[in-house]
Amino acid sequence: MTKELHKGDEVKWKSHGGEAHGTVEKKQTSDTKIKSHQVKASKDDPQYIVKTDSGAKAAHKPDALKKA
């Protein structure tokens, strides 16, 4: 079952340095780029664009995120 997150939701995820936190900006359903990183996304396999507490943007699959 896919979890549904919404813009503004506070989330956390596992990161290289432990646990990271941020805010959902949007649900991405098409391919895009964040900096030089290619993000593969579709309606059947979406990713969420998250703004980290430090201001960086990242893309994560729904299963990687938990509501904070």
Helices and strands as residue ranges (DSSP letters): E 10-15, E 18-28, E 32-34, E 37-39, E 47-52, E 57-60, G 62-64, E 66-67
